[in-house]
Amino acid sequence: MRTLTIDDNWKDWKFGDTDAVMTFTAQNDGQTPDFTDKTLTFKIADSAASTPDNPKDYVASAAGYVENNKVLLKTEDVKTLTPGTYSVELWVMDNSTEKNAIYPSKGFAFFSIEENTMKVSDITNVPSKTLEAIYADLKQQLGAIKKGSQGELGKTPKIVMGSVTKLSPDAQPSATLVPLQSDPNTYTLNLQLPQGVQGEQGLQGIPGVGSKGLDGNNGLTPTIDPKTKHWMIGGTDTGVIAEGQAGKDADPSKYVPLVSFNDLRQKVQDNAASLDALQKSTVNKDLKAQIAELLTQVSDLTKQVKALQEAKSNTPKSDEPAKSDDDTQTAKSDTPSSSADPAFTPTSSSTTSPDSTPASSSSSDTSDNKSASSSAETSAAPASNADN
């Protein structure tokens, strides 16, 4: 809980006294807070104007100064206040977050302004006797005034923008100038502004009416130059190649773990010498000679099989009669044979084993063909006689 108490030494002072300082003690749960990089502002209300409907009237604000863990309020900063009793709060704003801590959390601290002998609290309604006294006092003071030496040039104050607090629409606007502790010549301007009353909603505007725009021109169809393989737009060479470029070699590390790849490569390197020695060894040369000899034999066998297949394709089929050079015999062979004629059977010598030589196969095929022709002529003659 936050508390704010005022010391009794300057709890009461007279109107017009601008050389007094009120001392306040601010605590947070019994501990003195750290006011570094904080902006301290006293906000003062007139307690005499308190009513049930309007508990406090905000009348002034003033800067707070920190000294020996105390917060000071200078009477010269509230010299416009008239005699009366006032309630006061201390607002502490964090400059980095702009959040406010208000002391005290409950109630207020109070100070009083007493009347002086002049009894001047309202400059718009000054009694004539008081004005005469003031005039005589001024004449006396003017007689004693002597022109002094020229003073030093003052420093132009610097004003930086501070916080802007939004108030309710019926609140009164206010502003405070708070000097920075690090530079008393620089002031922070804090504004408290009421927000405006929301106005009535305006009438809806008439929908706009537009005309349809003209159709645009047809765009250019890009083509590919057959020589340069560049994209052409109209007659302009864009210089952009239309064909894809050759890709980079695949990174084997993406497919094979790097450790396995390195192990495999090391094994190849380790076995390279052994493989080279094996290729140069006598055993390897013997194997190559044997393989070459086997390839030669396979080639010879392939030629023999091909010759046998060609000889077999020249042998007459079983349902075809053997041909003769004699036209008469050819006509007789065309005559159908009787059931008593023996069936023509090709000689079995046309089928040879792979071990037989091509020369013997050719002579056998020739003798078989001659036998088949003789048999056909013999069988054809009885058939002809029978028909006669």
PLY file of the C-alpha trace (Angstrom):
ply
format ascii 1.0
element vertex 388
property float x
property float y
property float z
element edge 387
property int vertex1
property int vertex2
end_header
0.00 0.00 0.00
1.26 3.49 -0.85
1.28 6.28 1.76
1.99 10.03 1.60
2.53 12.18 4.71
3.54 15.85 5.05
5.94 17.12 7.71
4.50 19.59 10.22
7.25 22.23 9.76
5.66 23.77 6.64
2.23 22.18 6.67
0.73 25.70 6.99
2.02 28.84 5.29
0.67 32.27 4.34
-0.60 33.44 1.00
2.15 35.22 -0.90
4.99 33.28 0.73
6.96 31.95 -2.24
10.10 31.01 -0.28
8.79 28.02 1.64
9.17 24.30 0.94
6.76 21.57 2.00
8.35 18.18 2.72
6.51 14.92 1.96
7.39 11.30 2.77
6.23 8.74 0.17
6.46 5.02 0.88
5.38 1.78 -0.82
4.62 -1.00 1.69
6.81 0.76 4.24
9.77 1.12 1.84
11.01 4.31 0.20
10.66 3.82 -3.60
13.38 4.52 -6.13
12.51 7.70 -8.02
15.29 7.33 -10.62
14.06 8.10 -14.16
10.66 9.06 -12.77
8.57 12.21 -13.25
6.99 13.43 -10.00
3.91 15.66 -10.08
1.77 16.97 -7.19
-1.92 17.24 -8.10
-3.90 19.53 -5.83
-7.65 19.86 -5.21
-9.65 22.42 -3.19
-11.00 20.59 -0.14
-13.34 23.46 0.73
-15.23 22.87 -2.51
-15.96 19.24 -1.66
-19.60 18.20 -2.10
-21.30 14.79 -2.37
-21.71 15.27 -6.11
-18.24 16.74 -6.66
-15.91 15.41 -3.95
-12.81 17.35 -5.06
-12.11 20.21 -7.47
-8.77 19.86 -9.23
-7.15 23.29 -9.11
-3.39 23.04 -9.71
-0.36 20.86 -10.25
3.29 21.32 -9.42
6.58 19.52 -9.86
8.01 17.29 -7.14
11.73 17.37 -6.26
13.58 14.51 -4.56
16.08 15.30 -1.79
17.37 12.85 0.86
14.59 10.36 0.10
12.04 13.15 0.63
9.75 14.76 -1.96
9.64 18.57 -1.91
6.84 20.89 -3.01
7.91 24.53 -3.43
5.34 27.20 -2.52
6.47 29.33 -5.46
5.08 26.62 -7.78
1.56 27.01 -6.26
1.56 30.78 -5.64
-1.72 31.17 -7.52
-3.63 29.23 -4.86
-5.80 31.37 -2.60
-6.08 30.91 1.19
-7.80 27.70 2.14
-7.25 23.96 2.81
-6.11 21.71 -0.02
-5.84 17.97 -0.55
-2.83 16.70 -2.48
-1.68 13.54 -4.28
1.75 12.61 -5.63
1.75 11.07 -9.12
4.94 9.18 -10.04
5.26 8.34 -13.75
7.83 5.84 -15.04
9.40 7.57 -18.07
10.08 4.27 -19.85
6.63 2.71 -19.47
4.58 5.93 -18.90
2.73 4.20 -16.07
1.62 6.22 -13.02
1.86 5.29 -9.34
-0.37 7.47 -7.13
0.48 8.22 -3.48
-1.39 7.70 -1.18
-3.46 4.65 -2.14
-6.19 5.79 0.27
-7.20 9.33 1.25
-5.06 12.43 0.74
-2.36 14.55 2.32
-3.41 18.09 3.33
-1.85 21.54 3.64
-3.34 25.00 4.39
-2.68 28.50 3.07
-3.36 31.23 5.64
-4.35 34.82 4.93
-1.72 37.53 5.28
-2.15 41.08 6.54
-2.87 42.29 3.05
-5.83 39.97 2.85
-5.53 39.91 -0.90
-6.81 36.67 -2.30
-8.83 37.91 -5.26
-7.15 40.49 -7.48
-10.47 41.30 -9.16
-12.00 42.57 -5.90
-9.38 44.57 -3.94
-10.64 47.05 -1.27
-9.65 50.73 -1.84
-7.83 50.96 1.47
-5.72 47.99 0.53
-4.85 49.57 -2.80
-3.75 52.79 -1.04
-1.56 50.78 1.29
-0.03 48.91 -1.60
0.64 52.19 -3.46
2.38 53.75 -0.48
4.43 50.60 0.03
5.49 50.64 -3.61
6.60 54.30 -3.40
8.69 53.48 -0.38
10.25 50.51 -2.13
10.94 52.50 -5.32
12.82 55.12 -3.34
15.16 52.47 -1.99
15.72 50.74 -5.29
19.10 51.33 -6.88
20.12 50.22 -10.26
22.30 47.20 -9.92
24.81 45.65 -12.26
23.59 43.80 -15.27
22.83 40.23 -14.52
23.97 37.18 -16.43
22.06 36.08 -19.44
19.48 33.50 -18.61
19.30 30.09 -20.21
16.58 29.37 -22.68
14.57 26.49 -21.26
14.14 23.34 -23.28
10.75 21.69 -23.41
10.30 18.04 -24.35
7.00 16.30 -24.85
5.94 14.03 -22.02
2.73 12.12 -21.53
-0.72 12.91 -22.92
-3.52 11.70 -20.68
-6.97 11.32 -22.17
-9.74 12.59 -19.87
-13.50 12.26 -20.01
-15.33 14.74 -22.28
-16.59 16.81 -19.30
-13.17 17.15 -17.60
-11.08 20.32 -17.60
-7.85 20.32 -19.63
-4.55 20.95 -17.85
-0.84 20.94 -18.47
2.29 20.61 -16.31
5.93 21.50 -16.89
8.18 19.22 -14.85
11.96 19.89 -14.77
14.20 16.92 -15.31
16.31 15.94 -12.34
19.36 15.42 -14.59
18.92 18.85 -16.29
16.84 21.48 -14.41
16.82 23.66 -17.54
14.87 20.99 -19.46
11.17 20.60 -18.75
8.79 17.79 -19.60
5.39 18.95 -20.85
2.58 16.66 -19.70
-0.90 17.23 -21.06
-4.25 16.17 -19.67
-6.82 16.63 -22.43
-10.52 15.71 -22.49
-11.61 13.71 -25.45
-14.19 15.26 -27.71
-17.83 14.32 -27.60
-18.70 11.86 -30.31
-20.61 13.56 -33.07
-23.60 12.33 -34.96
-23.08 9.97 -37.83
-23.08 11.71 -41.18
-25.35 10.90 -44.07
-24.29 8.14 -46.39
-22.85 9.43 -49.62
-24.30 8.76 -53.03
-22.71 5.70 -54.65
-20.35 6.68 -57.44
-21.20 5.84 -61.02
-18.40 5.11 -63.46
-18.28 4.18 -67.12
-16.69 1.01 -68.41
-13.14 1.49 -69.60
-11.90 0.66 -73.08
-10.54 -2.78 -73.81
-6.78 -2.95 -73.60
-4.48 -3.90 -76.45
-3.52 -7.52 -76.90
-0.25 -8.41 -75.28
2.77 -9.82 -77.07
3.14 -13.59 -77.15
6.66 -14.64 -76.23
8.55 -16.95 -78.59
11.86 -18.82 -78.50
14.61 -17.95 -80.96
15.73 -21.28 -82.57
19.37 -20.17 -82.76
20.02 -18.41 -79.46
17.31 -20.28 -77.51
16.40 -16.92 -75.93
12.89 -15.72 -75.07
11.75 -13.17 -77.65
8.96 -10.67 -76.86
7.85 -9.18 -80.11
11.15 -8.41 -81.86
13.10 -7.86 -78.62
15.65 -10.39 -77.41
15.26 -10.62 -73.64
18.59 -12.41 -73.25
16.89 -14.98 -71.03
17.62 -18.59 -72.01
14.44 -20.62 -72.39
16.11 -23.97 -71.88
17.08 -25.26 -68.50
20.74 -25.39 -67.57
22.54 -28.58 -66.72
22.12 -29.40 -63.08
24.91 -30.03 -60.66
25.95 -33.50 -59.64
23.90 -34.90 -56.82
25.34 -34.55 -53.37
25.81 -38.16 -52.17
25.70 -36.98 -48.59
21.94 -36.44 -49.01
21.34 -40.09 -49.90
24.20 -42.00 -48.28
25.39 -41.24 -44.76
28.72 -39.50 -44.95
30.33 -42.01 -42.62
29.25 -44.98 -44.79
30.39 -43.19 -47.94
33.83 -42.54 -46.46
34.12 -46.16 -45.29
33.23 -47.43 -48.78
35.71 -45.11 -50.43
38.43 -46.22 -48.01
37.73 -49.89 -48.82
38.04 -49.18 -52.56
41.35 -47.45 -51.95
42.59 -50.30 -49.76
41.65 -52.97 -52.37
42.91 -51.00 -55.38
46.42 -52.38 -55.05
45.17 -55.98 -54.74
42.92 -55.61 -57.80
45.78 -54.16 -59.85
48.10 -57.02 -58.82
45.42 -59.57 -59.74
45.01 -58.08 -63.22
48.76 -58.28 -63.83
49.19 -61.83 -62.42
49.92 -64.96 -64.59
46.72 -66.68 -63.40
44.68 -63.81 -64.73
46.41 -64.00 -68.12
45.71 -67.78 -68.33
42.05 -67.16 -67.59
41.86 -64.59 -70.34
43.44 -67.06 -72.85
40.96 -69.78 -71.87
38.06 -67.38 -72.25
39.28 -66.34 -75.71
39.59 -70.01 -76.81
36.07 -70.78 -75.57
34.71 -67.78 -77.44
36.37 -69.10 -80.67
34.78 -72.56 -80.22
31.38 -71.03 -79.58
31.75 -68.99 -82.77
32.62 -72.14 -84.84
29.68 -74.09 -83.41
27.37 -71.20 -84.22
28.48 -71.26 -87.87
27.93 -75.07 -88.14
24.44 -74.83 -86.65
23.58 -72.06 -89.08
24.77 -74.20 -92.07
22.71 -77.21 -90.91
19.62 -75.01 -90.53
20.05 -73.71 -94.10
20.50 -77.28 -95.50
17.40 -78.47 -93.67
15.33 -75.59 -95.09
16.19 -76.88 -98.70
14.84 -80.47 -97.99
11.30 -81.10 -99.52
8.45 -81.48 -97.08
6.64 -84.86 -96.72
3.52 -83.72 -98.62
5.48 -82.33 -101.64
6.51 -84.73 -104.58
10.05 -84.70 -105.80
10.59 -82.68 -108.99
12.02 -84.12 -112.27
13.52 -82.49 -115.36
11.21 -84.58 -117.59
7.89 -82.84 -118.32
6.16 -86.19 -118.87
7.29 -87.53 -115.55
6.15 -84.29 -113.92
2.67 -84.77 -115.34
2.58 -88.37 -114.16
3.66 -87.37 -110.69
0.70 -85.04 -110.51
-1.66 -88.01 -110.87
-3.09 -89.08 -107.49
-1.66 -92.31 -106.21
-3.72 -95.22 -105.04
-3.95 -96.39 -101.51
-1.55 -99.16 -102.42
1.22 -96.69 -103.14
3.78 -96.55 -100.42
3.90 -93.30 -98.43
6.87 -91.01 -99.05
9.08 -90.67 -96.06
12.05 -88.32 -96.04
15.30 -89.94 -95.25
16.41 -89.64 -91.75
19.89 -88.67 -92.81
18.72 -85.01 -93.18
18.72 -84.78 -89.45
22.28 -84.75 -88.26
23.86 -84.46 -84.92
26.02 -81.47 -84.08
29.06 -83.78 -84.04
28.79 -84.63 -87.81
30.74 -82.61 -90.29
29.10 -80.37 -92.89
30.68 -82.34 -95.80
29.07 -85.70 -94.88
25.75 -84.03 -94.30
25.72 -82.57 -97.81
26.44 -85.94 -99.53
23.79 -87.69 -97.48
21.21 -85.07 -98.39
22.03 -85.50 -102.10
21.62 -89.30 -102.10
18.38 -89.04 -100.16
16.94 -86.62 -102.68
17.81 -89.02 -105.58
16.15 -91.97 -103.80
13.03 -89.93 -103.19
12.81 -89.05 -106.89
13.18 -92.68 -108.02
10.49 -93.87 -105.62
8.10 -91.21 -106.83
8.58 -92.21 -110.53
8.11 -95.92 -109.79
4.90 -95.36 -107.84
3.47 -93.01 -110.43
3.65 -95.52 -113.32
1.26 -98.24 -111.98
-1.22 -95.60 -111.03
-1.27 -94.36 -114.60
-1.78 -97.86 -116.04
-4.64 -98.54 -113.73
-6.46 -95.48 -114.99
-6.07 -96.60 -118.59
0 1
1 2
2 3
3 4
4 5
5 6
6 7
7 8
8 9
9 10
10 11
11 12
12 13
13 14
14 15
15 16
16 17
17 18
18 19
19 20
20 21
21 22
22 23
23 24
24 25
25 26
26 27
27 28
28 29
29 30
30 31
31 32
32 33
33 34
34 35
35 36
36 37
37 38
38 39
39 40
40 41
41 42
42 43
43 44
44 45
45 46
46 47
47 48
48 49
49 50
50 51
51 52
52 53
53 54
54 55
55 56
56 57
57 58
58 59
59 60
60 61
61 62
62 63
63 64
64 65
65 66
66 67
67 68
68 69
69 70
70 71
71 72
72 73
73 74
74 75
75 76
76 77
77 78
78 79
79 80
80 81
81 82
82 83
83 84
84 85
85 86
86 87
87 88
88 89
89 90
90 91
91 92
92 93
93 94
94 95
95 96
96 97
97 98
98 99
99 100
100 101
101 102
102 103
103 104
104 105
105 106
106 107
107 108
108 109
109 110
110 111
111 112
112 113
113 114
114 115
115 116
116 117
117 118
118 119
119 120
120 121
121 122
122 123
123 124
124 125
125 126
126 127
127 128
128 129
129 130
130 131
131 132
132 133
133 134
134 135
135 136
136 137
137 138
138 139
139 140
140 141
141 142
142 143
143 144
144 145
145 146
146 147
147 148
148 149
149 150
150 151
151 152
152 153
153 154
154 155
155 156
156 157
157 158
158 159
159 160
160 161
161 162
162 163
163 164
164 165
165 166
166 167
167 168
168 169
169 170
170 171
171 172
172 173
173 174
174 175
175 176
176 177
177 178
178 179
179 180
180 181
181 182
182 183
183 184
184 185
185 186
186 187
187 188
188 189
189 190
190 191
191 192
192 193
193 194
194 195
195 196
196 197
197 198
198 199
199 200
200 201
201 202
202 203
203 204
204 205
205 206
206 207
207 208
208 209
209 210
210 211
211 212
212 213
213 214
214 215
215 216
216 217
217 218
218 219
219 220
220 221
221 222
222 223
223 224
224 225
225 226
226 227
227 228
228 229
229 230
230 231
231 232
232 233
233 234
234 235
235 236
236 237
237 238
238 239
239 240
240 241
241 242
242 243
243 244
244 245
245 246
246 247
247 248
248 249
249 250
250 251
251 252
252 253
253 254
254 255
255 256
256 257
257 258
258 259
259 260
260 261
261 262
262 263
263 264
264 265
265 266
266 267
267 268
268 269
269 270
270 271
271 272
272 273
273 274
274 275
275 276
276 277
277 278
278 279
279 280
280 281
281 282
282 283
283 284
284 285
285 286
286 287
287 288
288 289
289 290
290 291
291 292
292 293
293 294
294 295
295 296
296 297
297 298
298 299
299 300
300 301
301 302
302 303
303 304
304 305
305 306
306 307
307 308
308 309
309 310
310 311
311 312
312 313
313 314
314 315
315 316
316 317
317 318
318 319
319 320
320 321
321 322
322 323
323 324
324 325
325 326
326 327
327 328
328 329
329 330
330 331
331 332
332 333
333 334
334 335
335 336
336 337
337 338
338 339
339 340
340 341
341 342
342 343
343 344
344 345
345 346
346 347
347 348
348 349
349 350
350 351
351 352
352 353
353 354
354 355
355 356
356 357
357 358
358 359
359 360
360 361
361 362
362 363
363 364
364 365
365 366
366 367
367 368
368 369
369 370
370 371
371 372
372 373
373 374
374 375
375 376
376 377
377 378
378 379
379 380
380 381
381 382
382 383
383 384
384 385
385 386
386 387
